Structure formats: C-alpha cells, structure tokens
C-alpha cells in the first residue's frame, strides 16, 4: 500500500553529493551570463528607465534591467558558492521567476509600462534562462527514472530503499562468508 511521503524538496541531499556540482555549475554559468549582461549595459551609460532601444548582446536593455541582471547574477553566484540544496532550490525558484517574467513582459510589450525596455528577444531569453535554471535545479531531484541510490528517490521510497539495503547487506555477508 502506497502512503504519501511528507518530505520537503530540499532535505535529502548529502552535502558532498555529486549532484551538488550540477546545481553549482548551473547557478554559476547563469550568474556569469547575467552579471556580464548587466555590466555591459551599465558601461553603455543607458538611462535608468530609458526605453529608447539600446542593445547589449542582442538584447534590449536600460539601466534598471542592467542593475536587476547584476543583482540576480550575484544571487546565483551566492547559490554557486553555497551549493547543495540551496543552489538547487534557488535555481528552481529563479527559473520559475524568469518564466513568469517572460510572460509578464510579453504582455507589457509595446505598452507604456514596459519600464525594463523588453523586446521579444528579451522575452525569449527569459524563457530560455528560466527553463535552463529549472533544469539545473531539478537535475537528479525530479524524474520518473531516478536511480535507487539517489538520495531523493530513497527519501520518497523509504520501504523499498530499506528492503534494498537489507538485500545488499545480506549479499555482502554471503560474499564474505559470514
């Protein structure tokens, strides 16, 4: 009989688990990209809420978007430094925020309230970065085919994990002649 497992998404990864590297690399790469975009936007001395069409790396920008990009990039760098469950959860949350931002800014295109100067390429960039951050954050945590030694699978299937542990221990005793 299956019973629901009351576990949080962030409580099962050992601090030295190899999945932590995926979360860290994902956060670091996205953070680097955003910080570079923000710095290049600030170097161009674009007005803070200017919607005149200044571009950096083929994306429309202004001072507000540049500062926001730097702040989010630094937050992702913090996730990279901390690593583990924090980086994974941060990647998931910011991925969802980027996707939501894409939809909101898609609705605001060609309106007077488009204060971040978004164009369609910015919307598409938000969607792509959002999906990538979510992929980095969910890698090894979510899926139908997680290996049975995965700490998230083990936490969601405690009875089967215990049976497999007992079977492995019995096999080890037999192989050592105990």
VOPAGU-2260 file (C-alpha; in pm, 1 decimal, decimal comma):
REM VOPAGU-2260
SITE   aa  ch    i         X         Y         Z
SITE  UNK   A    0       0,0       0,0       0,0
SITE  UNK   A    1     147,1     332,9    -105,6
SITE  UNK   A    2     144,7     609,8     150,1
SITE  UNK   A    3     230,9     969,9      85,3
SITE  UNK   A    4     576,7    1072,8     185,1
SITE  UNK   A    5     582,0    1402,7     368,9
SITE  UNK   A    6     917,9    1534,8     261,4
SITE  UNK   A    7    1038,2    1871,7     153,1
SITE  UNK   A    8    1221,2    1909,2    -174,3
SITE  UNK   A    9    1538,5    2033,2      -7,3
SITE  UNK   A   10    1606,9    1795,6     280,2
SITE  UNK   A   11    1766,1    1487,1     124,8
SITE  UNK   A   12    2091,0    1572,3     -49,5
SITE  UNK   A   13    2407,5    1497,7     144,8
SITE  UNK   A   14    2637,1    1798,7     140,8
SITE  UNK   A   15    2908,6    1619,0     -54,5
SITE  UNK   A   16    2682,2    1454,9    -314,0
SITE  UNK   A   17    2792,0    1476,4    -679,2
SITE  UNK   A   18    2459,7    1636,5    -779,0
SITE  UNK   A   19    2567,7    1946,6    -589,4
SITE  UNK   A   20    2820,7    2015,2    -865,2
SITE  UNK   A   21    2543,5    2029,1   -1127,9
SITE  UNK   A   22    2349,0    2279,8    -919,8
SITE  UNK   A   23    2660,9    2488,6    -861,7
SITE  UNK   A   24    2770,0    2490,9   -1224,8
SITE  UNK   A   25    2420,0    2584,1   -1337,9
SITE  UNK   A   26    2395,4    2870,9   -1092,2
SITE  UNK   A   27    2746,4    2992,1   -1175,7
SITE  UNK   A   28    2700,2    2988,0   -1553,3
SITE  UNK   A   29    2367,9    3168,8   -1544,0
SITE  UNK   A   30    2502,5    3414,8   -1286,6
SITE  UNK   A   31    2806,8    3489,8   -1501,4
SITE  UNK   A   32    2589,0    3549,7   -1805,4
SITE  UNK   A   33    2358,1    3787,2   -1618,0
SITE  UNK   A   34    2638,9    3980,7   -1449,5
SITE  UNK   A   35    2817,9    4023,8   -1783,7
SITE  UNK   A   36    2496,2    4146,1   -1947,5
SITE  UNK   A   37    2430,8    4389,3   -1661,2
SITE  UNK   A   38    2784,2    4529,1   -1655,3
SITE  UNK   A   39    2787,3    4580,5   -2031,7
SITE  UNK   A   40    2454,8    4759,6   -2002,8
SITE  UNK   A   41    2587,0    4992,2   -1732,2
SITE  UNK   A   42    2906,8    5063,0   -1926,5
SITE  UNK   A   43    2694,6    5196,8   -2213,4
SITE  UNK   A   44    2551,2    5459,8   -1974,9
SITE  UNK   A   45    2196,7    5394,4   -2082,0
SITE  UNK   A   46    1930,1    5584,5   -1889,7
SITE  UNK   A   47    1784,5    5403,3   -1589,9
SITE  UNK   A   48    1431,0    5375,1   -1730,8
SITE  UNK   A   49    1518,2    5457,7   -2092,0
SITE  UNK   A   50    1307,7    5265,3   -2342,3
SITE  UNK   A   51    1490,5    5400,8   -2647,1
SITE  UNK   A   52    1611,0    5066,3   -2778,3
SITE  UNK   A   53    1971,3    5036,3   -2657,1
SITE  UNK   A   54    2100,8    4682,8   -2702,7
SITE  UNK   A   55    2367,2    4473,8   -2533,5
SITE  UNK   A   56    2448,1    4122,8   -2657,3
SITE  UNK   A   57    2148,8    4146,3   -2896,3
SITE  UNK   A   58    1909,1    4211,3   -2606,5
SITE  UNK   A   59    1732,2    4537,5   -2536,8
SITE  UNK   A   60    1831,3    4694,6   -2206,8
SITE  UNK   A   61    1829,5    5000,4   -1985,0
SITE  UNK   A   62    1987,5    5089,6   -1651,3
SITE  UNK   A   63    1712,9    4926,0   -1445,2
SITE  UNK   A   64    1739,4    4596,7   -1632,6
SITE  UNK   A   65    2118,5    4608,2   -1608,5
SITE  UNK   A   66    2112,1    4657,5   -1231,2
SITE  UNK   A   67    1845,6    4388,2   -1190,9
SITE  UNK   A   68    2054,2    4148,3   -1401,7
SITE  UNK   A   69    2362,0    4212,3   -1187,4
SITE  UNK   A   70    2164,4    4156,3    -865,1
SITE  UNK   A   71    2012,4    3828,7    -988,7
SITE  UNK   A   72    2352,4    3719,8   -1123,4
SITE  UNK   A   73    2514,7    3785,4    -785,3
SITE  UNK   A   74    2237,2    3591,8    -614,7
SITE  UNK   A   75    2311,9    3298,1    -846,4
SITE  UNK   A   76    2682,5    3331,8    -762,6
SITE  UNK   A   77    2587,4    3309,0    -394,6
SITE  UNK   A   78    2399,9    2988,9    -479,4
SITE  UNK   A   79    2709,4    2858,8    -654,3
SITE  UNK   A   80    2927,3    2931,5    -350,2
SITE  UNK   A   81    2680,7    2778,1    -103,0
SITE  UNK   A   82    2594,6    2485,0    -331,7
SITE  UNK   A   83    2389,4    2178,8    -242,2
SITE  UNK   A   84    2020,8    2201,7    -173,7
SITE  UNK   A   85    2031,8    2580,5    -153,9
SITE  UNK   A   86    2170,7    2613,4    -507,7
SITE  UNK   A   87    1920,3    2362,0    -640,3
SITE  UNK   A   88    1622,1    2530,1    -478,8
SITE  UNK   A   89    1747,5    2875,9    -579,4
SITE  UNK   A   90    1783,3    2761,9    -941,2
SITE  UNK   A   91    1427,7    2626,0    -939,7
SITE  UNK   A   92    1278,2    2937,9    -781,7
SITE  UNK   A   93    1466,0    3179,8   -1007,5
SITE  UNK   A   94    1384,7    2963,2   -1309,6
SITE  UNK   A   95    1016,4    2996,8   -1229,6
SITE  UNK   A   96    1063,2    3371,4   -1177,8
SITE  UNK   A   97    1231,4    3406,7   -1518,4
SITE  UNK   A   98     947,5    3220,3   -1688,0
SITE  UNK   A   99     689,4    3433,1   -1507,3
SITE  UNK   A  100     885,9    3745,1   -1603,7
SITE  UNK   A  101     879,1    3632,9   -1965,3
SITE  UNK   A  102     501,0    3608,0   -1960,2
SITE  UNK   A  103     452,5    3937,9   -1776,7
SITE  UNK   A  104     689,1    4123,4   -2007,4
SITE  UNK   A  105     528,6    3960,7   -2311,4
SITE  UNK   A  106     201,0    4118,0   -2200,6
SITE  UNK   A  107     375,1    4454,4   -2147,1
SITE  UNK   A  108     546,9    4473,2   -2488,4
SITE  UNK   A  109     460,3    4793,2   -2674,4
SITE  UNK   A  110     289,5    4946,6   -2370,9
SITE  UNK   A  111     379,9    5249,1   -2164,2
SITE  UNK   A  112     453,5    5036,5   -1857,2
SITE  UNK   A  113     737,7    4842,1   -2020,5
SITE  UNK   A  114     989,5    5011,6   -1788,0
SITE  UNK   A  115    1252,6    4737,3   -1835,3
SITE  UNK   A  116    1258,6    4806,6   -2211,9
SITE  UNK   A  117    1183,4    4444,4   -2301,7
SITE  UNK   A  118    1152,8    4338,3   -2663,6
SITE  UNK   A  119    1054,4    3994,7   -2790,7
SITE  UNK   A  120    1416,5    3874,8   -2780,6
SITE  UNK   A  121    1427,5    3960,1   -2408,6
SITE  UNK   A  122    1108,8    3760,5   -2354,3
SITE  UNK   A  123    1255,8    3459,9   -2534,4
SITE  UNK   A  124    1579,3    3499,5   -2335,9
SITE  UNK   A  125    1376,5    3497,2   -2011,9
SITE  UNK   A  126    1203,8    3176,8   -2115,8
SITE  UNK   A  127    1530,0    3005,4   -2213,6
SITE  UNK   A  128    1714,7    3111,3   -1896,4
SITE  UNK   A  129    1412,9    3010,3   -1686,9
SITE  UNK   A  130    1397,1    2663,6   -1838,7
SITE  UNK   A  131    1773,6    2618,7   -1805,8
SITE  UNK   A  132    1773,4    2725,9   -1440,9
SITE  UNK   A  133    1485,6    2491,6   -1366,3
SITE  UNK   A  134    1666,4    2207,7   -1544,4
SITE  UNK   A  135    1984,9    2272,9   -1347,4
SITE  UNK   A  136    1786,0    2289,9   -1023,6
SITE  UNK   A  137    1573,7    1980,6   -1084,0
SITE  UNK   A  138    1850,8    1766,1   -1228,2
SITE  UNK   A  139    1866,2    1448,2   -1024,0
SITE  UNK   A  140    1579,6    1554,2    -798,8
SITE  UNK   A  141    1275,8    1507,0   -1014,6
SITE  UNK   A  142    1200,7    1235,8   -1266,8
SITE  UNK   A  143    1042,8     900,1   -1320,3
SITE  UNK   A  144    1370,9     709,7   -1359,8
SITE  UNK   A  145    1589,3     824,7   -1071,6
SITE  UNK   A  146    1846,5     559,8    -975,8
SITE  UNK   A  147    1778,9     381,4    -649,9
SITE  UNK   A  148    2094,5     517,5    -486,7
SITE  UNK   A  149    1969,7     874,8    -543,5
SITE  UNK   A  150    1900,7    1041,0    -205,9
SITE  UNK   A  151    1573,8    1191,9    -335,0
SITE  UNK   A  152    1446,9     854,0    -460,3
SITE  UNK   A  153    1542,9     694,4    -128,7
SITE  UNK   A  154    1354,7     960,0      68,2
SITE  UNK   A  155    1043,0     915,2    -143,7
SITE  UNK   A  156    1057,8     532,9    -128,5
SITE  UNK   A  157    1178,6     451,8     224,7
SITE  UNK   A  158    1033,6      97,9     247,6
SITE  UNK   A  159    1181,7     -14,3     -84,6
SITE  UNK   A  160    1514,2     153,8      -0,7
SITE  UNK   A  161    1523,7     -33,5     332,0
SITE  UNK   A  162    1448,2    -365,2     154,5
SITE  UNK   A  163    1725,9    -298,5     -96,3
SITE  UNK   A  164    1967,5    -208,0     184,7
SITE  UNK   A  165    1884,5    -532,4     369,2
SITE  UNK   A  166    1929,7    -735,0      49,2
SITE  UNK   A  167    2265,0    -567,0     -22,4
SITE  UNK   A  168    2382,7    -627,9     334,1
SITE  UNK   A  169    2281,3    -994,0     311,1
SITE  UNK   A  170    2463,4   -1030,7     -21,4
SITE  UNK   A  171    2774,2    -869,3     129,6
SITE  UNK   A  172    2763,8   -1110,6     426,5
SITE  UNK   A  173    2733,6   -1407,7     190,0
SITE  UNK   A  174    3021,8   -1291,0     -25,9
SITE  UNK   A  175    3245,3   -1251,2     281,0
SITE  UNK   A  176    3146,7   -1593,1     417,7
SITE  UNK   A  177    2967,7   -1468,8     730,8
